[in-house]
Amino acid sequence: MTNAAAKYLNLRQIDIRKVANSYAAQLQLCCPQSPISHSLARTIHAHMIASGFKPRGHILNRLIDVYCKSSNLVYAKHLFDEIPDPDVVARTTLIAAYSASGDVKFAREVFENTPLNIRDSVCYNAMITAYSHNDDGHAAIELFNDMRRKSFRPDNFTYTSVLGALSLIADRETHCEQLHGVVVKSGTGLVTSVVNALISVYIKCASSPLSSSSWLMGAARKLFGEMPVKDELSWTTIITGYVRNDNLDAARQVFEGMDENLVVAWNAIISGYVHKGFVSEALDMFIKMHLLGIKLDEFTYTSVLSACADTGLFLHGKQVHAYILRTEAETGRDFSLSVNNALITLYWKCGNVDEALKIFNRMTIRDLVSWNAILSAYVSAGKITNAKSFFDAMPERNPLTWTVMISGFAQNGFGEESLKLFNEMRLDGFEPCDYAFAGAITSCAVLAALEQGRQLHAQLVRLGFNSSLSAGNALITMYARCGIVEAAHCVFLTMPSVDSISWNAMIAALGQHGHGVQALHLFEQMLKEDILPDRITFLTVLTACSHAGLVKEGRRYFDSMYALHGISPGEDHYARLIDLLCRAGKFSEAKDVMKSLPFEPGAPIWEALLAGCRLHGKMDLGIQAAERLFELMPQHDGTYILLSNIYATVGLWDDVAKVRKLMRDRGVKKEPGCSWIEVDNKVHVFLVDDTMHPEVQAVYNYLEELRLKMRKQGYVPDTKYVLHDMESEQKEYVLSTHSEKLAVAYGLLKLPLGALIRVFKNLRICGDCHNAFKFMSKVVGREIIVRDGKRFHHFKDGECSCGNYCMKAINREVETGQTSFEVVVSKPVRGTLPGMGHQVGLEAEAATIVL
């Protein structure tokens, strides 16, 4: 080669190095990452291609790195594939990128295609980290062992990654000890990052039911104490570890020994206090943070706002909100999103749905949590129409979304819509959780859909949700509302764990079926097991006493509310007490209670008084109560109907006309009575004097046949239950068209011989229908079950499960000018409680004990 040629070649090499350095410097501008990094890198790359520059390894690796960090793996992979022999740096970069994207399979493919002779510890570390970050601890441990077998020396990062993987699968003390020994032998036992990871393993293993939490936390604390150098992660790891294992005292002890104020550690302590319900301690820590000048972040605010929301500290929450608005003028996306979501929850839980909506509407960025929060707001406020509109408008849904809406429909009385939504959830590919099942089962209770409830119960067992508290509580209520109190009791007895809601539901079930003594026994058992009663418990107990006439016991439990349990009685408790006294005819005591009220009596109090007056013929006092109710609830139809019927039973037809005219003038409409029965998985609804059902004429014809047979057995229509001024023959006709009679007759016509006739009615059953069904059950030899607005009646062989007490009560009410058909039955229910039995699930058996 001539001197000239050599000189030219040397100059060209210098130029190429300058160009390469220039490109390298330009690519350096792409890091750290920014929104324009990807476009800038593509521009530089395009310029290389246009100029004919052939980049070498370090430039190509830098381009691949930029593309990977910009989440443009397509460009990175395309460039990687064009390299004839990519080095270990390019391969490791691609492994890490695919790991971050969750594509562990392709990351492993790149790793396997990396020749053994160019692999290094960094390459192995990337693949081990990929498994660890994607929750595959076993694969990470296996690769770690493979690394050592092939004589690659693990470094600090290796042990940190493999310990992170071990924390995913370690559930016994021996797992922690084995890798602890490996770390010590490797000489990395004093490296801060490695010890931090090892402490994390001990802490996570401590939450396993197969291990000793105290021993493992003791080992973690010993490691922490022996560390020569502690960093921020060391302190926060041990403190959060104690918090997660419910040892707040130890967490606070370590916290007090910190040399510096670490925000994460403060947040961990505050979060722990909130989780355990120690709200005052959490707020004290929050105030101390502020006074010490420690920067509050989104985790601090969300914990404190959640505490305020869960405990109803609305004013405290508003103060925190005001502080955020005053001090956090510029916030990042994550900060604003999480804090706004917490604020929405605060406002709706404290009853201010409109303010929650304002926050939601002002959010420039929303996520699924935001939508679920505002959906919960409208559901909790009973604004189901608004909630359904939000539900339909949601850009995406998750199982929580469906569960909130299903439960919302169920709790607000829209049982049919709830069950439809439950089925839609499954059709959309979402598997219902136990809370969704609880909502659907509650819907069955609302609709008295026993068979659907039983099917859901079977599915619960099949899916392994039968141990769920929420589902079990819903089942207790469902079986009780469907009249099978023994099945409800069986569910209660077989639940692996119960809470106060479970006890309340079972006490209510017994009380609703007239088994007051058993309900009180269960309440006493609840107290013996140190389950604290709440205000709902006392409502159920007082209701049970009222239905069973247990006046002395009711007074005693009412007095014990505040004296023994610190629960101040509300208006609903006073209403139950007055109802109890009035039903027992103790009106002077009821008046004394009303005089001693710490507030002005509202509608529930006057309604209780009116019910008692109606039962015992206290017409003057009843009219006074009705007039007070007209003032408080002028649109409530029940008061008008009661007063009208009271006048009708004593023949004051002019007064009846005045009350009905008042209803018309005020635009008050009476709720129409209806009855329904399920036949062949279809619900058939009948109204009084029905002409709309396609087979109603056949029903009337069949009823006429039955009436003739019943007359031969002694049945005589009791026209005193027709509270209208008309001729006797017309009254008999009106009685024959009652909706419950039509529904029962339809069931007798359509259901197979021997099948139970189960009819539901929205209002109380009338005395003539009650008497007619006794004769009807004897004539046709079938069991007839009717649930009216208050209770169940089981008619069999000419008798009712109320032991004829119902008829005596009805007759007494009619003689005194009343129209209530409330029944109190003291017939015991068999089982583990006094008078309670074990046999459940058979309708024929349940029919002998359910009212």
Buried (B, 14 or more C-beta within 10 A) or exposed (E): EEEEEEEEEEEEEEEEEEBBEEBBEBBEBBEEEEEEBBEBBBEBBEEBEEEEBEBEEEBBBBBBBBBBBBEBBEBBBEBBEEBEEBBBBBBBBBBBBBBBBEBBEBBBBBBEEBEEEEBBBBBBBBBBBBBBBBEBBEBBBBBBEEBBEEEBEBBBBBBBBBBBBBBBBBBBBEBBEEBBEBBEEBEBBEBBBBBBBBBBBBBBBBBBEEBBBEEBBBBBBEBBEEBEEBEBBBBBBBBBBBBBBEBBEBBBEBBEEBEEEBBBBBBBBBBBBBBEEBBEBBBEBBEEBEEEEBEBBBBBBBBBBBBBBBBEBBEBBBEBBEBBEEEBEEBEEEBBBBBBBBBBBBBBBBBBBEBBBEBBEEBEEBBBBBBBBBBBBBBBBBBBEBBBEBBEEBEEBEBBBBBBBBBBBBBBBBBBBBBBBBEEBEEEEBEBBBBBBBBBBBBBBBBBBBEBBBEBBEBBEEBEBBBBBBBBBBBBBBBBBBBBBBBBBBBBBEBEEBEBBBBBBBBBBBBBBBBBBBBBBBBEBBBEEEBEBBBBBBBBBBBBBBBBBBBEBBBEBBEBBEEEBEBEBBBBBBBBBBBBBBBBBBBEBBBEBBEEBEEEBBBBBBBBBBBBBBBBBBBEBBBBBBEBBBEBBEEBEBBBBBBBBBBBBEEBEEBBEBBBEBBEEEEBEEEEBBBBBBBEEEEBBBBBEBEEBEEBEBBBEBBEEBBEBBEEEEBEBBBEBBBEEEEEEEBBBBBBBBBBBBBBBBBBBBBEEEBBBBBBBBBBBBBBBBBBBBBBBBBBEBBBBBBBEBBBBBBBEBEBBBBEBBBEBBEEBBEBBBBBBBBBBEBBBBBEBBBBBEEBEEBEBBBBBBB
